[in-house]
Amino acid sequence: MAVGVFDLFSVGIGPSSSHTVGPMRAAAVFAEELKGSGSLDKVAGLRVDLYGSLAATGHGHGTMTAILLGLEGFHPEKILPAEVEERLAAIAETGTLQLAGSVPLPYGVKDMVLRPLTVLPRHTNGMTFTVSDKEGEVLHKATFFSVGGGFIVREGEEDAALKELDESKKELPLPFRTAAELLGRCQSKGLSIGEVMFVNELASRSEAEIREGLLHIYSVMEECVATSLKREGLLPGGLKVRRRAPDWRERLEKEDKDRDPKYWQEWVNLIALAVNEENASGGRVVTAPTNGAAGIIPAVLYYALHFAPGMDKATQEDRDDVVVKFLLTAGAIGVLYKEQASISGAEVGCQGEVGSASSMAAGALAEVMGGTPQQVENAAEIAMEHNLGLTCDPIGGLVQVPCIERNAIAAAKAINAAKMALWGDGTHRVSLDEVIVTMRETGRDMSSKYKETAMGGLAVNVVEC
């Protein structure tokens, strides 16, 4: 199907959409296929091979435990944090997982085969699942790639998936692949960028379903922040990174009781830090469009709801309208990155995650603040232009340093980009399409050391303990 707003914003668990959500989803698909094949009761052996970036940073990203949960039949958008803790504790204690939820099989993290130096042709995030009977005969085998944002592609079906994507786009009322095409749709129909996205979403959902779905997405973002602010102490993983969001909130509530505009950046920083600290804890988050960049859009949306002109007099319905418009516009810009480049840190570096999210947030903020389609496109372009070349080199393979602070910095950058665009008339020298293509080419040229392998940059130059 054509990429839509609910593909770019989906509920999952931390700490990574490409290394946690995607692998869990792939393992769940494999388990369902096995169950449907009628061969489940014959399974006596299981093998999981992880390649490239999944193998290199899988321990820090929770890849292996996510796969175990997926093999038990859990899906990232449905599983609750309590279920995650309960099932992983049971597997660790017994050394047995419940394959497809029904067949006990001795298997754990230590049984997975890691091949960090082997990169499969399609994508660096490759994984192969194989089950066999007691004679060693293969019953079912499949290779999947986690291509960013929780999206997965099956080996051998890449061309078919692209063909299906192209066919599904023909069913959309206002299809677009580039920013130029998107602006053309806006001009010919007299619509905003968010409204073009809304018309396309109506091809598969009712207006009420779209609105309810997007408000639910925002409610999960809010729940994520609330949960994070209740946690204390250090983040898991061994880096001994201290949670800062609860202390920051306490200080802000003392210093800024009335939401003084001069504190806008402190509040934006707080929301971004809270979301990404929760993500680092393996909590429930919204991919926006990835887990590693999950704090940027909620933080900028918080700014829109609390500090944009006129919001102090807004009704709840007005605020809901802002949420819907913001997410639709951000989604339209996200489609451009999925279509023309990548949102996978393992493929193009952090410019594809934090850069894309900052660009999406900047454009969305410009729209809800009254920007024209040209100003929205300009805001998105400015934000990405100044994230070009951003590497993905998290210390210890954990989505903590520099990832958490990077979300706060990118959120402020998005707000500044929107303000700069709104002070202009929409005309500018560099187009969003040119920047997206540049991001893709920069990612292609970037050394693999700086693309989520923990083999370069901060990952090797900072002592972990």
TORDREN-965791 format. One record per residue: residue in one letter; x, y, z of N, C-alpha, C in turn. Coordinates in steps of 0.02 Angstrom, whole numbers, padded with zeros to 5 digits, always signed. Each point is the difference from the previous one (the first is absolute). Layout:
<rs>
AXYZXYZXYZ...
</rs>
This chain:
<rs>
M+00042-00060+00000-00042+00060+00000+00044+00063+00000A-00027+00054-00026+00035+00064+00001+00013+00020+00072V+00057+00031+00012+00018+00021+00068-00047+00055+00023G-00029-00009+00059-00047+00048+00027+00022+00025+00068V-00040+00044+00028+00018+00031+00063+00003-00051+00057F-00041-00053-00004+00000-00049+00054+00056-00052-00008D+00035+00002-00057+00061-00040-00007+00059+00038+00031L+00001+00065-00009+00055+00040+00026-00006+00012+00075F-00062+00000+00026-00012+00008+00072-00035-00063+00024S+00038-00046+00029-00030-00061+00026+00025-00012+00071V-00040-00034+00040+00017-00013+00069+00045-00061+00004G+00053+00005+00038+00046-00056+00008+00036+00005+00067I+00053-00039+00007+00040+00002+00061+00072+00021-00017G+00034+00029+00048+00068+00022-00010+00050-00058+00006P+00063+00014-00017+00026+00067-00014+00009+00018-00074S-00015-00046-00046+00015+00016-00070-00055-00028-00046S-00021+00041-00048-00050-00024-00048+00030-00050-00048S+00062+00012-00022+00031-00045-00049+00031-00061+00033H+00021+00006+00063+00035-00055+00034-00042-00035+00053T-00058+00028+00016-00045-00031+00050-00068-00014-00031V-00033+00053-00023-00068-00007-00028+00000-00043-00063G+00044+00016-00047+00003-00038-00063+00014-00074+00011P+00053-00018+00037+00014-00070+00013-00056-00037+00036M-00033+00034+00048-00056-00033+00034-00056-00013-00050R-00014+00049-00043-00052-00007-00050+00016-00057-00048A+00063-00004-00022+00020-00054-00046-00006-00068+00033A+00021-00005+00062-00005-00064+00036-00073-00020+00010A-00043+00048+00013-00072-00015+00009-00031-00024-00066V+00020+00031-00056-00024-00022-00065+00022-00072-00013F+00063-00014+00015+00027-00068-00010-00040-00050+00042A-00012+00018+00063-00038-00045+00044-00070-00013-00026E-00032+00053-00025-00068-00008-00027+00000-00045-00063E+00050+00009-00042+00005-00042-00060+00010-00073+00019L+00042-00011+00050+00013-00068+00023-00063-00032+00028K-00037+00039+00038-00062-00025+00028-00051-00016-00054G-00003+00043-00051-00047-00011-00054+00019-00057-00046S+00064-00019+00000+00023-00053-00045-00019-00070+00023G-00019-00006+00064-00017-00066+00026+00060-00039+00024S+00060+00030-00001+00061-00035+00018+00024+00017+00071L-00037+00040+00035+00023+00024+00065+00014-00057+00048D-00043-00051+00002+00009-00055+00048+00059-00045-00017K+00030+00009-00059+00057-00041-00021+00067+00033+00017V-00002+00063+00022+00061+00037+00011+00039-00028+00059A+00065-00014-00013+00045-00024+00053+00061+00045+00007G+00013+00041-00051+00059+00043+00002-00013+00068-00030L+00033+00051+00028-00007+00068-00023+00068+00032-00007R+00009+00038-00054+00062+00037-00009-00017+00071-00022V+00033+00048+00032-00008+00071-00019+00068+00028-00016D+00010+00024-00061+00062+00032-00021-00011+00075-00007L+00042+00039+00031-00004+00073-00005+00062+00026-00036Y-00010+00046-00047+00054+00024-00043+00012+00075+00010G+00060+00022-00019+00016+00070-00003-00014+00038+00063S-00035+00056-00007-00013+00044+00057-00041-00033+00054L-00047-00044-00018-00040-00034+00051+00045-00041+00046A+00050-00032-00029+00046-00040+00040+00049+00044+00039A+00022+00055-00031+00051+00043+00031-00026+00037+00061T-00062+00023-00003-00027+00041+00055-00063-00030+00030G-00014-00062-00015-00062-00031+00022-00009-00003+00075H+00054-00013+00037-00007-00005+00073-00022+00067+00030G+00030+00054-00023-00017+00066+00027-00068+00024-00022H-00025-00027-00056-00064+00022-00027-00058-00047+00018G+00014-00052+00038-00054-00046+00019-00025-00042-00058T+00042-00011-00050-00021-00038-00059-00017-00072+00017M+00044-00032+00037-00009-00071+00014-00062-00013+00042T-00010+00039+00051-00059-00010+00042-00064+00016-00038A+00003+00051-00044-00058+00016-00041-00018-00058-00046I+00050-00032-00028-00012-00058-00044-00032-00057+00039L+00023-00011+00061-00030-00053+00041-00075+00013+00010L-00016+00062+00014-00070+00018+00010-00040-00009-00064G+00029+00020-00056-00033-00008-00064-00012-00074-00017L+00049-00041+00015-00007-00072-00013-00055-00031+00043E-00014+00032+00057-00055-00024+00041-00068+00025-00026G+00002+00044-00050-00062+00023-00030-00020+00071+00018F+00042+00036+00037-00017+00068+00020+00018+00049-00055H-00042+00051-00008+00012+00053-00049+00017+00064+00038P+00046+00041-00027+00023+00060+00037-00054+00050+00014E-00050+00006-00044-00052+00050+00010-00052-00021+00052K+00001-00064+00019-00051-00025+00046+00028-00019+00069I+00062-00019+00003+00028-00024+00064+00008+00058+00049L-00013-00012+00063+00006+00050+00052+00065-00010+00039P+00028+00053+00029+00063-00006+00036-00001-00055+00053A-00057-00009+00035-00004-00052+00051+00007-00070-00030E-00029-00009-00060+00006-00064-00034+00072-00013-00022V+00033+00053-00022+00071-00007-00019+00040-00026+00058E-00007+00032+00057+00039-00019+00059-00018-00071+00023E-00064-00016-00001-00022-00066+00023+00027-00056-00044R-00006+00007-00065+00021-00053-00046+00076-00007-00002L+00036+00055+00000+00073-00005-00003+00027-00030+00065A-00031+00016+00056+00021-00031+00063-00012-00075-00001A-00057-00021-00028-00016-00072-00004+00048-00037-00046I+00016+00030-00057+00047-00031-00047+00069-00007+00032A+00022+00053+00034+00066-00001+00032+00003-00052+00056E-00055-00007+00037-00001-00047+00056-00003-00072-00023T-00040-00014-00051-00010-00069-00022+00044-00021-00058G+00027+00050-00037+00039-00016-00059-00042-00025-00057T-00065+00012+00004-00048-00025-00049-00046+00055-00025L-00009+00003-00065-00050+00047-00027-00060-00040-00026Q-00056+00033-00005-00061-00032-00026-00007+00020-00073L+00025-00041-00045-00001+00016-00071-00071+00007-00025A-00014+00056-00030-00068+00017-00025-00051-00005+00056G+00023+00009+00062-00045+00001+00057-00022-00068+00025S+00025-00055-00030-00027-00065+00019+00051-00057+00006V+00056+00003-00035+00048-00055+00001+00062+00019+00040P+00011-00033+00058+00059+00016+00040+00064-00023-00036L+00049+00043-00002+00062-00015-00035+00059+00029+00039P+00049-00041+00017+00058+00027+00035+00038+00049-00045Y-00003+00063+00017+00033+00051-00041+00004+00065+00037G+00056+00035-00009+00009+00065+00032+00046+00044-00040V+00017+00058+00028+00042+00049-00034+00067-00031-00020K+00029-00039+00045+00067-00028-00012+00001-00049-00058D-00058-00023-00022-00002-00049-00055-00001+00033-00069M-00008+00065-00003-00002+00034-00064+00070+00006-00030V+00003-00005-00066+00064+00003-00036+00010+00071-00025L+00055+00032+00022+00013+00069-00018+00054+00004-00054R-00015+00036-00054+00047+00008-00055+00009+00075-00017P+00033+00036+00044+00005+00073-00010+00039+00022-00062L+00044-00042-00024+00041+00019-00058-00030-00023-00065T-00056-00035+00003-00034-00022-00061-00061+00044-00012V+00001+00036-00055-00055+00044-00018-00035-00028-00062L-00063-00017+00007-00037-00027-00057-00013+00055-00051P-00007-00018-00064-00005+00051-00053-00056+00051+00008R-00057-00019+00026-00057+00046+00002+00007+00056+00051H+00025-00018+00060+00003+00049+00055+00044-00027+00054T+00031+00044+00038+00044-00022+00054-00038-00032+00058N-00065+00014+00007-00040-00029+00054-00035-00064-00024G+00038-00053-00007-00028-00063-00024-00007-00052+00055M-00050-00043-00007-00010-00055+00049-00032-00059-00035T+00023-00060+00018-00027-00062-00029-00027-00044+00055F-00061-00024-00009-00031-00047+00047-00006-00069-00033T+00021-00052+00035-00003-00068-00027-00026-00047+00054V-00049-00041-00016-00023-00052+00046+00006-00067-00035S+00016-00050+00039+00009-00068-00027-00034-00051+00045D-00011-00061-00028-00030-00054+00040+00055-00039+00036K-00019-00054+00034+00049-00037+00040+00052-00035-00042E-00014-00010-00065+00050-00030-00046+00045+00053-00030G-00013+00063+00014+00041+00053-00026-00024+00028-00066E-00057-00023-00024-00028+00025-00062-00031+00069+00011V+00015+00046-00045-00026+00068+00006-00075+00001-00014L-00038+00026+00047-00073+00005-00008-00020+00068-00029H+00035+00052+00021-00017+00067-00023+00060+00045+00011K+00014+00043-00049+00058+00045+00003-00019+00066-00035A+00021+00055+00029-00014+00065-00031+00051+00051+00023T+00017+00045-00046+00046+00056+00015-00038+00065-00007F+00009+00043+00050-00033+00066+00000+00052+00054+00009F-00018+00060-00022+00042+00059+00010-00042+00052+00037S+00031+00029+00052-00033+00055+00036+00028+00065-00028V-00041+00036-00038+00025+00055-00041-00011+00069+00029G-00017+00003+00064-00009+00065+00033-00071+00016+00017G-00011+00031+00058-00067+00020+00020-00046-00058+00016G+00028-00061+00011-00041-00058+00014-00024-00036-00063F+00016+00027-00059-00019-00032-00063+00044-00062-00012I-00030-00053-00026+00038-00060-00018-00014-00019-00072V+00050-00032-00031-00005-00025-00069+00025-00071+00000R-00034-00044-00034+00020-00070-00004+00047-00011-00060E+00052-00038+00010+00046-00015-00055-00037-00035-00057G+00014+00023-00060-00032-00029-00059-00065+00033-00019E-00025+00043+00044-00063+00033-00014+00008+00076-00008E+00064+00022-00006+00013+00072-00005-00034+00030-00061D+00010-00033-00058-00030+00027-00062-00076-00001+00003A-00027-00054+00028-00073-00005+00006-00027+00053+00046A+00038+00014+00054-00022+00051+00047+00000+00069-00033L+00051+00013-00040+00003+00064-00035-00056+00006-00051K-00014-00055-00034-00055+00000-00049-00067+00013+00034E-00010-00034+00058-00062+00009+00038-00006+00072+00024L+00058+00029+00021+00000+00069+00023-00021+00047-00057D+00030-00011-00059-00017+00042-00057-00073-00007-00019E-00026-00062+00002-00070-00011-00018-00047+00033+00050S+00018-00004+00064-00043+00029+00052-00002+00076-00005K+00056+00029-00023+00002+00073-00007-00050+00024-00053K-00012-00043-00050-00047+00019-00052-00071+00006+00026E-00012-00033+00057-00067+00003+00030-00010+00063+00042L+00055+00035+00014-00006+00061+00041-00027+00057-00042P-00042+00042+00028-00028+00057-00037+00054+00050-00021L+00050+00011+00044+00051+00050-00013+00070-00029+00015P+00022-00048-00040+00065-00031+00013+00058+00049-00010F+00054-00010+00037+00060+00040-00008+00060-00040+00024R+00056+00013-00031+00063-00032+00020+00052+00051+00019T-00004+00058-00030+00048+00053+00012-00035+00062+00029A+00040+00044+00028-00028+00063+00027-00028+00042-00056A+00032-00003-00058-00026+00038-00058-00069-00024-00019E-00010-00065-00001-00066-00028-00015-00050+00019+00054L+00021-00002+00063-00043+00018+00056-00022+00073-00005L+00047+00044-00014-00017+00071-00007-00046+00011-00061G+00010-00040-00052-00044+00004-00059-00071-00019+00018R-00008-00051+00041-00067-00021+00023-00032+00056+00040C+00039+00031+00044-00026+00055+00041-00025+00057-00044Q+00040+00017-00050-00017+00056-00042-00061-00014-00043S-00003-00060-00030-00055-00016-00046-00067-00008+00036K+00003-00023+00064-00062-00013+00038-00016+00054+00051G+00047+00046+00010-00012+00052+00050+00001-00028+00071L+00043-00049+00012+00003-00033+00066+00067+00012+00033S+00001-00008+00065+00063+00001+00037+00032-00069-00005I+00063-00005+00022+00035-00065-00002-00036-00051+00045G-00021+00021+00059-00036-00045+00044-00066-00023-00030E-00033+00045-00036-00064-00018-00031+00009-00049-00058V+00054+00005-00037+00015-00050-00053+00008-00069+00032M+00038-00002+00055+00010-00064+00035-00066-00027+00026F-00042+00044+00025-00066-00020+00027-00043-00031-00055V-00001+00031-00059-00039-00026-00056+00024-00071-00018N+00065-00010+00000+00026-00066-00016-00017-00051+00054E+00002+00020+00062-00018-00046+00055-00074-00020-00005L-00041+00044-00027-00072-00016-00007-00012-00058-00048A+00050-00018-00040-00007-00056-00046-00004-00067+00037S+00025-00001+00063-00001-00063+00038-00034+00004+00067R-00018+00061+00023-00032+00009+00065-00051+00056-00004S-00047-00001+00047-00049+00054+00003+00031+00060+00036E-00031+00057-00006+00025+00060+00033+00003-00010+00076A-00051-00033+00027-00002-00012+00072+00057-00047+00021E+00014-00051-00040+00053-00047+00016+00069+00033-00003I+00009+00044-00049+00064+00036-00005+00011+00044+00061R-00052+00038+00016+00006+00045+00057+00011-00039+00066E-00040-00051+00009+00007-00041+00062+00068-00033+00003G+00024-00025-00057+00065-00033-00002+00057+00047+00016L-00002+00060-00027+00054+00048+00012-00001+00026+00072L-00059+00010+00026-00005+00021+00070+00023-00055+00047H-00011-00063-00020+00026-00056+00040+00076+00000-00002I+00029+00012-00059+00072+00003-00005+00028+00053+00047Y-00033+00059+00002+00024+00052+00044-00009-00019+00073S-00054-00035+00016-00011-00020+00069+00055-00048+00024V+00025-00043-00046+00055-00045+00018+00064+00040+00011M+00010+00052-00040+00057+00045+00011-00004+00032+00069E-00059+00023+00018-00009+00031+00066+00011-00050+00056E-00026-00061-00008+00009-00053+00050+00074-00017+00007C+00036+00001-00055+00072-00014+00001+00036+00051+00043V-00016+00063-00009+00030+00053+00041-00018-00009+00073A-00064-00012+00014-00023-00007+00069+00034-00058+00035T+00007-00056-00035+00034-00059+00029+00073+00015+00014S+00033+00032-00047+00071+00016+00008+00012+00045+00060L-00045+00048+00011+00009+00048+00054-00009-00031+00069K-00026-00061+00002-00008-00035+00064+00060-00044+00017R+00044-00009-00049+00058-00044+00011+00057+00039+00032E+00041-00034+00039+00057+00031+00032+00062-00043-00013G+00059+00028+00015+00061-00039-00002+00034-00001-00067L+00033-00056-00015+00041-00006-00060-00037-00039-00054L+00018+00015-00062-00027-00038-00057+00033-00069-00002P-00036-00050-00024+00030-00067-00004+00054-00004-00053G+00043-00050+00006+00049-00012-00053+00073+00005+00021G+00014+00028+00059+00069+00001+00023+00039+00064-00011L-00027+00048-00038+00035+00064-00010-00006+00047+00060K-00047-00016+00044-00013+00040+00060-00022+00071-00018V-00041+00005-00052-00028+00065-00020-00058+00016+00046R+00003+00059+00031-00052+00020+00048-00061+00027-00036R-00059-00020+00024-00062+00030-00026-00004+00072+00025R-00010+00045-00048-00002+00071+00019-00071+00029-00001A-00044-00030-00039-00066+00030-00010-00039+00013+00065P-00003-00047+00048-00038+00014+00061+00025+00062+00038D+00066+00006+00007+00028+00058+00035-00013+00065-00038W+00005-00004-00066-00012+00060-00041-00073+00022+00007R-00045-00047+00000-00071+00017+00007-00013+00034+00067E+00030-00028+00053-00010+00029+00066+00026+00072+00003R+00057+00012-00029+00028+00067-00001-00042+00048-00041L-00023-00023-00058-00041+00042-00044-00066+00019+00033E-00030-00047+00035-00063+00015+00033+00007+00051+00056K+00060+00004+00028+00013+00050+00052+00014+00068-00031E+00039+00000-00054+00022+00063-00030-00051+00030-00049D-00040-00043-00031-00045+00023-00053-00071-00026+00012K-00034+00029+00047-00067-00022+00017-00052+00019-00052D+00014+00050-00041-00051+00027-00047+00019-00008-00073R+00045-00045-00016+00022-00011-00069+00022+00066-00033D+00048+00032+00032+00030+00060-00028+00035-00018-00065P-00013+00037-00054+00031-00016-00065+00076-00003+00001K+00031+00034+00049+00073-00001+00001+00027-00069+00018Y-00043-00044+00026+00021-00068+00018-00017-00052-00053W-00019+00022-00060-00024-00048-00049+00052-00054-00015Q+00064+00019-00004+00050-00049-00019+00012-00051+00056E-00006+00022+00062+00008-00047+00056-00055-00053-00001W-00062+00022-00016-00055-00048-00004+00008-00048-00060V+00022+00027-00055+00013-00042-00059+00054-00051+00015N+00054+00023+00032+00054-00046+00019-00027-00055+00046L-00042+00020+00048-00027-00048+00047-00040-00055-00035I-00044+00018-00046-00042-00050-00034+00044-00047-00041A+00048+00028-00036+00045-00042-00041+00040-00048+00044L+00027+00025+00055+00039-00043+00044-00044-00054+00031A-00060+00018+00022-00044-00049+00032-00017-00056-00048V-00019+00016-00061-00018-00052-00049+00059-00046-00013N+00059+00029-00010+00057-00042-00018+00030-00037+00059E-00010+00025+00060+00019-00040+00058-00046-00060+00008E-00063+00010-00014-00047-00057+00002+00016-00050-00055N+00017+00026-00059+00020-00045-00054+00061-00041+00018A+00049+00033+00031+00061-00034+00021-00013-00053+00053S-00057+00008+00035-00019-00049+00051-00038-00059-00029G-00012+00001-00065-00039-00053-00031-00074+00009+00010G-00021+00063+00014-00070+00013+00013-00041+00008-00063R-00063+00017+00009-00048+00006-00056+00006+00070-00030V+00015+00004-00064+00010+00063-00034-00035-00001-00068V+00000+00057-00033-00025+00005-00068+00060+00010-00046T+00008-00043-00050+00051+00012-00050-00019+00064-00038A+00048+00047-00003-00019+00065-00027+00058+00033-00038P+00023-00024-00056-00022-00062-00032+00039-00061+00023T+00049+00010+00047+00037-00056+00028+00000+00007+00076N+00023-00052+00034+00005+00004+00073+00058+00045+00022G+00056-00005-00036+00058+00041+00019-00013+00074-00005A-00050+00020-00041-00018+00070-00008-00070+00014+00027A-00023-00042+00046-00070+00002+00022-00019+00062+00040G+00050+00036+00028-00017+00057+00042-00010+00066-00036I+00021+00004-00063+00000+00065-00035-00070+00024-00016I-00040-00041-00031-00067+00021-00020-00044+00013+00061P+00000-00042+00053-00039+00017+00060+00022+00066+00031A+00065+00014-00001+00025+00061+00031-00021+00062-00040V+00004-00004-00066-00020+00058-00041-00076+00008+00001L-00036-00056+00002-00073+00005+00006-00019+00031+00067Y+00036-00015+00052-00011+00031+00065+00009+00076-00006Y+00051+00021-00035+00011+00071-00012-00060+00030-00036A-00024-00034-00052-00057+00025-00038-00062+00009+00044L-00010-00047+00046-00061+00001+00042+00005+00049+00058H+00060+00018+00021+00008+00041+00059+00031+00068-00011F+00037+00009-00055+00036+00062-00009-00014+00035-00067A-00034-00033-00045-00018+00033-00064-00051+00056+00014P+00002+00053-00039-00047+00056+00010-00073-00023+00001G-00038+00023+00049-00072-00014+00003-00018-00064+00037M+00048-00043+00016-00016-00063+00032-00020+00008+00073D+00015+00057+00030-00020+00011+00069-00076+00007+00006K-00034+00016-00056-00073+00007+00001-00034-00058-00036A+00037-00051-00019-00028-00055-00040-00044-00046+00042T-00054-00025-00030-00042-00050+00031+00032-00069-00011Q-00028-00051+00033+00026-00068-00009-00009-00022-00073E-00055+00019-00030-00011-00018-00071+00052+00034-00044D+00016+00062+00016+00052+00036-00038+00066-00037+00006R+00016-00022+00060+00063-00034+00012+00002-00066-00037D-00056-00036+00000-00004-00063-00037+00010+00012-00075D-00028+00055-00025+00009+00017-00071+00074+00011-00016V+00035+00033+00046+00071+00013-00009+00039-00066-00003V-00016-00046+00045+00033-00065+00002-00009-00036-00066V-00062-00003-00024-00016-00035-00062+00037+00031-00059K-00004+00066-00006+00033+00036-00055+00076-00010+00003F+00027+00005+00059+00073-00007+00010+00023-00069-00023L-00033-00052+00022+00022-00068-00016-00011-00017-00073L-00053+00025-00030-00012-00011-00072+00055+00034-00041T+00018+00061+00018+00052+00035-00038+00068-00033+00010A+00015-00018+00061+00063-00036+00014+00002-00065-00039G-00057-00034-00003-00004-00063-00037+00013+00009-00074A-00026+00053-00029+00010+00014-00072+00075+00009-00014I+00034+00037+00044+00071+00011-00010+00039-00065+00012G-00022-00040+00047+00031-00065+00012-00004-00046-00060V-00056+00004-00037-00007-00040-00061+00055+00016-00049L+00018+00063-00005+00053+00021-00047+00067-00034+00016Y+00015-00006+00065+00063-00032+00020-00003-00076-00012K-00057-00030+00014-00006-00072-00013+00003-00014-00075E-00028+00043-00041-00003-00012-00072+00067+00013-00034Q+00036+00052+00022+00059+00021-00037+00066-00018+00034A-00001-00014+00064+00063-00013+00035-00009-00057+00050S+00008+00014+00064-00006-00052+00052-00008+00034+00068I-00033-00035+00045-00004+00023+00070+00037-00048+00045S+00044-00041-00028+00037-00050+00037+00070+00024+00017G+00016+00003+00065+00067+00021+00021+00053-00048-00023A-00018-00064-00007+00048-00050-00022+00014+00006-00075E-00041+00037-00035+00008+00007-00073+00030+00068-00018V-00022+00054+00033+00025+00067-00018+00025+00040+00059G+00007-00030+00058+00022+00038+00059-00058+00035+00034C+00017+00037+00052-00053+00032+00040-00035+00057-00037Q+00030+00024-00054-00035+00050-00041-00067-00027-00025G-00004-00066-00010-00062-00031-00023-00052-00007+00055E+00022+00000+00063-00047-00006+00057-00014+00068+00030V+00048+00028+00035-00009+00066+00031-00011+00054-00052G+00037-00004-00056-00008+00050-00053-00070-00001-00029S-00025-00059-00016-00067-00006-00028-00052+00024+00049A+00006-00020+00063-00049+00020+00051+00001+00076+00009S+00059+00031+00001+00005+00072+00007-00032+00035-00059S+00010-00026-00059-00030+00028-00061-00076-00006+00002M-00025-00058+00019-00072-00012+00005-00031+00048+00051A+00033+00007+00057-00026+00043+00053+00000+00073-00020A+00053+00022-00035+00005+00069-00021-00055+00018-00049G-00012-00043-00049-00053+00012-00048-00068+00000+00033A-00011-00047+00046-00065-00004+00034-00013+00062+00042L+00052+00024+00035-00008+00060+00041-00016+00061-00044A+00035+00005-00056-00013+00056-00046-00072-00001-00024E-00027-00060-00013-00069-00003-00024-00050+00021+00054V+00008-00026+00061-00049+00017+00052+00006+00073+00022M+00056+00031-00016+00009+00071+00015-00020+00045-00059G-00033-00031-00049-00029+00039-00055+00042+00006-00062G+00052-00040-00006+00044+00004-00058-00033-00025-00064T+00023+00027-00056-00022-00024-00065+00035-00065-00016P-00023-00039-00049+00036-00061-00019+00073+00014-00016Q+00015+00056-00032+00069+00017-00016+00042+00013+00062Q-00030+00033+00050+00035+00012+00063+00010-00064+00039V-00049-00045-00003+00006-00065+00033+00057-00040-00031E+00002-00001-00066+00054-00036-00035+00067+00030+00017N+00003+00067+00005+00061+00035+00018+00023-00019+00070A-00047-00002+00047+00017-00018+00069+00029-00071+00003A-00031-00046-00035+00024-00069-00001+00070-00003-00031E+00011+00040-00051+00065+00001-00034+00055+00027+00046I-00016+00055+00034+00050+00031+00045+00021-00049+00054A-00048-00034+00030+00016-00047+00054+00045-00057-00023M-00016-00029-00058+00042-00055-00023+00068+00024-00025E+00001+00058-00032+00064+00025-00026+00052+00005+00055H-00023+00015+00061+00047+00009+00055+00004-00061+00046N-00021-00057-00028+00012-00065+00031+00039-00046-00047L+00017+00025-00059+00036-00041-00049+00066-00025+00030G+00015-00063-00013+00064-00029+00023-00001-00025+00071L-00057+00004+00034-00004-00022+00070+00012-00075+00005T+00049-00019+00040+00018-00071+00007-00041-00035+00053C+00000-00066-00003-00033-00041+00051+00053-00043+00033D+00024+00023+00058+00056-00034+00034-00012-00004+00075P-00058-00028+00021-00017-00001+00072+00050-00040+00041I+00018+00028+00057+00047-00034+00045-00031-00065+00026G+00038-00054-00005-00023-00064+00024-00056-00030-00041G-00015+00031-00057-00056-00025-00040-00067+00014+00033L+00000+00042+00051-00062+00017+00036-00029+00065-00027V-00066+00006-00001-00032+00060-00027-00005+00051+00057Q+00059+00023+00022+00004+00045+00057+00045+00060-00013V+00064-00012-00012+00048+00053-00013+00028-00010-00071P-00011+00049-00045-00026+00068+00010-00075+00006-00015C-00035-00055-00008-00067+00000-00029-00051+00041+00039I+00001-00004+00066-00051+00034+00041+00006+00076-00007E+00060+00027+00011+00011+00072-00007-00011+00022-00072R+00019-00043-00047-00005+00018-00071-00073+00015-00019N-00047-00035+00031-00070+00013-00014-00021+00069+00023A+00025+00021+00059-00016+00066+00025+00029+00054-00044I+00062-00009-00021+00033+00049-00044-00038+00005-00067A-00019-00058-00027-00034+00000-00065-00070+00029+00004A-00032-00007+00058-00067+00030+00009+00005+00076-00003A+00049+00028+00036+00010+00072-00001+00019+00024-00070K+00039-00040-00035+00020+00016-00068-00062+00002-00046A-00046-00047+00011-00062-00001-00040-00042+00063+00011I-00005+00021+00063-00039+00060+00016+00032+00061-00032N+00066+00005+00003+00034+00056-00032-00009-00001-00075A+00003-00060-00030-00009-00006-00073-00069+00024-00020A-00051-00018+00039-00069+00022-00015-00005+00076+00005K+00030+00029+00052-00003+00072+00009+00035+00036-00057M+00058-00026-00021+00036+00030-00056-00042-00001-00064A-00031-00058-00012-00041-00007-00061-00060+00047+00002L-00030+00009+00058-00059+00042+00006+00017+00075-00007W+00063+00018+00011+00021+00069-00011+00016+00013-00073G+00001-00053-00040+00011+00007-00072-00066-00006-00037D+00005+00003-00066-00062-00005-00040-00006-00068-00035G+00043-00047+00019-00003-00067-00029+00049-00012-00055T+00029+00053-00028+00050-00010-00052+00068-00012+00032H+00038-00046-00027+00066-00015+00027+00042-00035-00053R+00065+00000+00010+00047-00023-00051+00004-00076-00006V-00002-00035+00056+00007-00073+00001-00067-00032+00015S-00020-00048-00042-00065-00032+00010+00005-00058+00049L-00057-00018+00028-00002-00058+00045+00020-00063-00037D-00021-00008-00061+00019-00060-00039+00075-00004-00008E+00033+00056-00013+00073-00001-00009+00034-00020+00065V-00027+00022+00056+00030-00018+00064-00011-00073+00016I-00059-00027-00016-00014-00070+00012+00047-00045-00041V+00009+00017-00063+00045-00038-00043+00072+00005+00027T+00019+00059+00023+00067+00009+00029+00008-00043+00062M-00051-00003+00041+00003-00042+00060+00010-00073-00019R-00037-00023-00050+00007-00069-00023+00071-00014-00025E+00027+00046-00040+00067-00010-00028+00053+00005+00055T-00010+00045+00047+00047+00006+00056+00001-00064+00040G-00058-00029+00012-00004-00064+00036+00034-00056-00038R-00006+00000-00065+00032-00051-00041+00076+00006+00005D+00026+00062+00002+00072+00012+00003+00028-00009+00070M-00042+00004+00051+00023-00002+00069+00030-00068+00017S+00055+00000+00035+00031-00063+00022-00048-00039+00043S+00002-00066-00008-00044-00043+00040+00014+00007+00075K+00059+00025+00017+00017+00009+00071-00049+00047+00035Y-00029+00045-00041-00044+00052+00028-00074-00013-00014K-00016-00063-00013-00070-00016-00015-00024-00058+00045E-00004+00016+00064-00030-00045+00050+00035-00067+00005T+00067+00003-00001+00039-00062+00008+00041+00001+00064A+00003+00057+00034+00040+00009+00061+00074-00012-00013M+00022+00014-00062+00070-00011-00019+00038+00065-00012G-00031+00058+00010+00033+00063-00012-00029+00056+00042G+00032+00059-00004-00027+00058+00034-00001-00006+00076L-00052+00026+00031-00006-00003+00072+00000-00071+00027A-00024-00046-00040-00005-00070+00022+00067-00030+00016V+00055+00025-00030+00066-00028+00013+00045+00050+00037N-00017+00063-00001+00043+00050+00031-00020+00018+00071V-00056-00026+00024-00022+00013+00069+00000-00065+00038V+00034-00001+00056+00002-00060+00042-00070-00011+00030E-00024-00062-00005-00069-00014+00021-00010+00000+00075C+00051-00016+00038-00011-00005+00072+00038+00054+00039
</rs>
